[in-house]
Amino acid sequence: MTDKSDPGPRHDEMFLVFDAGTMARIAAFSGSRILEGGETLFTTGDREIGLIAVLSGRVAVRQHDGAGRSSLVAEDRPGSLWGEINGLSSRLALVGADMLEAGEVSILSTDQARALLVAEAALREGASVIAQIHAYLAQTAPPSARM
């Protein structure tokens, strides 16, 4: 489990948090959705999950094993922007995400995420670091998860 209260050496690069103005610019690329606590954003094995911006509420990102168990990878709050490299590249998602409490999210498709990164230079730099980290993590995943 990733403990955001105990930052590691790349914590700030892996768990980007943006101000309300930046989040509004991100949401402009796809709109936003209001979700209830407990609703699923995506599940392990989904494809093309896109990029997720948490505008309000809390989101739990969980990793699931073959035995039906799950472990918390991260808990994201307003200002969080994240995506999984597999989900952005049409491969199977290695994690799933659910709303912990009611909130608003913006879910950008792969094409919308690309357009966002072209338009927003500051996000492009952060996404490059995240892509490198997640590419490494994907390489270390079990072969069955790399489809």
C-alpha positions as CSV (number, residue, x, y, z in Angstrom):
1,M,0.0,0.0,0.0
2,T,1.2,3.5,-0.8
3,D,1.1,5.7,2.3
4,K,0.8,9.3,1.0
5,S,1.5,10.6,4.5
6,D,5.1,9.1,4.3
7,P,6.5,10.6,1.1
8,G,9.1,8.6,-0.7
9,P,11.7,10.1,-3.0
10,R,9.3,10.5,-6.0
11,H,6.1,11.0,-4.0
12,D,5.4,14.5,-5.4
13,E,6.0,13.3,-9.0
14,M,3.8,10.2,-8.6
15,F,0.9,11.9,-6.8
16,L,0.4,15.2,-8.5
17,V,-2.0,17.6,-6.9
18,F,-3.2,20.7,-8.9
19,D,-5.0,23.8,-7.9
20,A,-8.7,24.5,-8.6
21,G,-7.9,26.6,-11.7
22,T,-5.8,23.8,-13.3
23,M,-8.5,21.3,-12.5
24,A,-11.1,23.4,-14.2
25,R,-9.0,23.6,-17.3
26,I,-8.6,19.8,-17.2
27,A,-12.4,19.3,-16.8
28,A,-13.0,21.6,-19.8
29,F,-11.5,18.8,-22.0
30,S,-14.2,16.2,-21.1
31,G,-16.8,17.7,-18.7
32,S,-17.4,16.1,-15.4
33,R,-19.6,13.6,-13.7
34,I,-21.1,13.5,-10.2
35,L,-20.8,10.1,-8.6
36,E,-22.0,8.5,-5.4
37,G,-19.8,6.9,-2.8
38,G,-19.2,3.2,-3.7
39,E,-19.6,3.8,-7.5
40,T,-16.9,2.2,-9.7
41,L,-14.8,4.3,-12.0
42,F,-13.2,1.3,-13.6
43,T,-12.1,-2.2,-12.7
44,T,-9.0,-4.3,-13.1
45,G,-8.9,-5.6,-16.6
46,D,-10.8,-2.7,-18.2
47,R,-9.3,-1.1,-21.3
48,E,-8.9,2.6,-22.2
49,I,-9.7,3.9,-18.8
50,G,-8.3,7.3,-19.6
51,L,-7.0,10.0,-17.3
52,I,-9.0,10.8,-14.1
53,A,-9.2,14.2,-12.4
54,V,-10.7,14.3,-8.9
55,L,-12.6,17.5,-8.6
56,S,-14.3,16.7,-5.3
57,G,-14.8,13.6,-3.1
58,R,-12.3,10.8,-2.6
59,V,-11.3,7.9,-4.8
60,A,-9.7,4.6,-3.8
61,V,-7.3,3.0,-6.2
62,R,-7.0,-0.7,-5.5
63,Q,-4.9,-3.6,-6.9
64,H,-6.6,-7.0,-7.1
65,D,-5.0,-10.4,-7.1
66,G,-6.3,-13.6,-8.7
67,A,-7.7,-14.8,-5.4
68,G,-10.3,-11.9,-5.2
69,R,-8.3,-9.9,-2.6
70,S,-7.6,-6.2,-3.0
71,S,-5.1,-3.8,-1.5
72,L,-5.3,-0.1,-1.4
73,V,-2.7,1.5,-3.7
74,A,-3.6,5.1,-3.2
75,E,-6.4,7.3,-2.0
76,D,-6.9,10.4,-4.1
77,R,-8.6,13.7,-3.1
78,P,-9.6,16.9,-4.9
79,G,-6.7,18.1,-7.1
80,S,-5.5,14.6,-8.0
81,L,-4.9,13.8,-11.6
82,W,-3.9,10.3,-12.5
83,G,-4.1,7.5,-15.1
84,E,-2.6,4.1,-15.6
85,I,-0.2,3.6,-18.5
86,N,-2.0,0.4,-19.4
87,G,-5.3,2.1,-19.4
88,L,-4.0,4.9,-21.6
89,S,-2.5,2.4,-24.1
90,S,-5.5,0.1,-24.6
91,R,-4.0,-2.7,-22.5
92,L,-5.6,-4.2,-19.4
93,A,-5.8,-2.0,-16.4
94,L,-3.7,-3.3,-13.5
95,V,-5.8,-1.6,-10.8
96,G,-9.4,-0.5,-10.2
97,A,-10.9,2.6,-8.7
98,D,-14.0,3.4,-6.7
99,M,-15.5,6.5,-5.2
100,L,-15.0,6.4,-1.4
101,E,-17.5,9.3,-1.0
102,A,-19.7,11.3,-3.3
103,G,-17.8,13.6,-5.5
104,E,-17.2,15.0,-9.0
105,V,-14.6,13.6,-11.4
106,S,-13.6,14.3,-14.9
107,I,-12.7,11.3,-17.0
108,L,-10.7,12.0,-20.1
109,S,-10.6,9.5,-22.9
110,T,-7.2,8.6,-24.4
111,D,-7.8,11.2,-27.2
112,Q,-8.9,13.9,-24.7
113,A,-5.9,13.2,-22.5
114,R,-3.5,13.6,-25.5
115,A,-5.2,16.9,-26.4
116,L,-4.9,18.1,-22.8
117,L,-1.1,17.2,-22.7
118,V,-0.6,19.0,-26.0
119,A,-2.4,22.1,-24.7
120,E,-1.0,22.2,-21.2
121,A,2.9,22.3,-21.0
122,A,3.0,22.0,-17.2
123,L,0.9,18.9,-17.2
124,R,3.0,17.4,-20.1
125,E,6.1,17.5,-17.9
126,G,4.4,15.9,-15.0
127,A,2.8,13.3,-17.2
128,S,6.2,12.4,-18.6
129,V,7.5,11.6,-15.2
130,I,4.4,9.6,-14.3
131,A,4.6,7.7,-17.6
132,Q,8.2,6.6,-16.9
133,I,7.3,5.4,-13.4
134,H,4.2,3.5,-14.5
135,A,6.1,2.0,-17.5
136,Y,8.6,0.6,-15.0
137,L,5.8,-0.7,-12.8
138,A,4.0,-2.3,-15.7
139,Q,7.2,-4.1,-16.7
140,T,7.5,-5.7,-13.3
141,A,3.8,-6.8,-13.3
142,P,3.0,-10.5,-13.8
143,P,2.9,-11.6,-17.5
144,S,-0.9,-12.3,-17.2
145,A,-1.5,-8.6,-16.5
146,R,0.5,-7.3,-19.5
147,M,-2.0,-8.3,-22.2
